[in-house]
C-alpha cells in the first residue's frame, strides 16, 4: 500500500512531462510557461515544485521525454517495415521527414524544433541539448549502412535542416516537395543495399 502515493506522483510527473515535451517542440524552450504546462496537465501551478526543482529541470526532462518518444516511434516503424526490401536507414529517413510533421510542430524531433535555441540555454539545459544531439547522431550512425557510417553527422544535419526548412515553407506543396526531395536524396545517396553472402 505504500506504493500508491509514489505511483500517483509518478503518473502525475509523466503527465506533466507529456505536456512539456509537446510544449518545447511547439513553442521552443523560451515559450514554455510553467503555468500553462501545469494547467494543461490538469494541475495547479503551485504543485510544480513537488515534481521538479526548477524550470530548467523540467526543460531537461521534457527534452529527454520528447527524444525518447521520437526514438520509440522510429523503432516501432522500423520493426514494422524493415525487411530485405526496406532498410532501417530508409525507415529512419521516412519517419524523420514524414509529411504530417509539417503541420504538427508538437511532434517530431525536438532537435529540429529547438536547435537554434540550444546554444543560448543555461549550462544544464545546454548540456542536455548536446547529449540529445549526440544521441541522434549515434542513432543515425547505427541506422546507416556500414559503408556510410562516417557520414552520420552530415546525414543528421541534413535531416534536421530539411525538416526545419520544410516547416518554414509550410504544410503545402512547397514544404512537401522539399521533404520529398530531401528523403529521395538521402535514400539515393546513403541507402546502399545489403550485400548477400
N, C-alpha and C positions, 0 to 999 in steps of 0.2 A: 504493500500500500504506500510505502514511502516513495515509490517511483512515479506516482500520479502527478504530483506537483512539478517534478522535473520534466516529465513528458509534456505537460501542458505548456511549461515555459519554453521547451524546445520547439514545440509546434508553433507557438507564438513567434519565436525568433525566426523560424522558417518562413512564416507568413510575411514578416517584416522584410526579410531578405528577398523574397519573391517580388514584392512591390519595388524595393530599392533597386534590384537588378534590372527591372524594366525601366525604372526612372533614370538610371545613369545612362542607359542607351538612348532613351527618348530625349532627355534634357541635358545630358552631359554632367560632369561632376558638379559644376557650379550651379546647375539648375535643380539639384536635388534639395528639396525642402524637407526638413525633419517633420514639420507639422503635416505636410501633405502625405509623406510616406506613412506616418502613423495613422492618419485619417483613412487613407486607402486600405490600410491593413485592418481597419475597424478598431483602432485603439486610440487612446489619448496621448497627446504629446508628452505628458508627464511620465508615462511609463517607459519612455525610450531608454533611459539610463539603467533600467533594470536588465536590459539586454545588451547594450553597447556602452563602452566607456566614453566614446566621443563620436562626433560626426565622421572623423577620419577612419575610425574603426569600422563604422558602417560602410563607408565607401570601399574600404579594402575587402570586407566580407561580401559586399554586393558585386564587386568586380570578380571575385573568386566564384561566386554563385553563377553569375552570367557566363563566365568562361566554362564552368563545368556543365551548365545546361547546353551550351552550343556543342561542346565535345561529346556529350551523351547523345544528342540528336544526330550528329555526324556519324558516330559509331553505330547507332541504330540503322540509319540509312545504308551505311556501308555493309552491315551484316545482311540486310535485306536484299541489296542489289549486287554486291560484289560477287563476281563469278569469273569464269575463264574469259568471258567477253567484256566484263566491266571491272576495271581495276579499282583498287582502293583510292588511288590518286584521282581518278576521274570522278568518283563519288564525292570526294572531298571538294573538288572544284565546283561540282554541280550544286552541292549543299551550300557552300560558302557564297556562291554567286547566283543564288536562286532568285528568280523574278519577284516572288512575294515579298522579299526583303526590301524592295524599293519603297513600298508604301507602309512598311511595318518597322518603324525606327526602333521600337521597343524590343525587337527581335534581332537575331543575328549576332555576329561577333562584336563584343564590346570594344575591342581594339579599334575596329573600323569607326565606331561611334565616338571614341574618346582620344584617338591618337594625338590630335593637335593640342589637347588639354593636358596630356600626361606629363610633359616636362615641367609644367607650371604648378604642379601639386606639391603639397607638403612632402617631406622626406619619406614618411611612412607610406603615403599613397603612391608616390613616385616609385618607390622600391617595389611595391606590389605590382605596379604597372609594368615595370621592367621584367619582373618574373613572369607576368602573363604573356608578354611579347615573346620571351624566350621559350615558354611552353608551346606557343603557337608555332614558332619556327621549328621546334623539335617534332611536333605533330606532323607538320608538312614534310619535314625531312623523312620521317618514318613512312609516310604515305607515298613519297616519290619512289619511282623505280631506282634501284641502287646506282645505276649509271648516272643519274642526275641529282643525287643527294647533296652534292656540293653547292647546288644552286638553291638550296632551301630558303635562304634569306631573300634572294631575289624573287623567288616564286611567292613567298609570303607577302613581300612588299607589293607585288602585282595584284594579289588577291585583295589586300586591304585597300590599295589605291583605286582599284577598279570598282569596288563596292561604294567607296566614298564618292567618286566622280559620277557614277550612275545615279546615286541618290541626289546629287546636286541637280542633275538633268531632270530627275523626277520619275514618277511611275507613269511613264508614257512611252511612245515608240522610241524616242531618242535614248532614254535610260535603259530600256530593254535591249536596244541594239548594242549599246556599249557593253552591257553584261554578256550578251551572246558572243560578241567579238572577243572579249576577254576570255570567256570559257573556251571558245574554239581555239584561240591562240595558245593558251596554256596546255590544253589537252594535246593539240597537234605537236607542240614543241617538246613536252616532257613525258607524255604518256606512252612510253616505249612498251610494246607488247612483251610479255614474259616469254622467254625462250624455253621451249620444252626440251627436256633432256632425252 
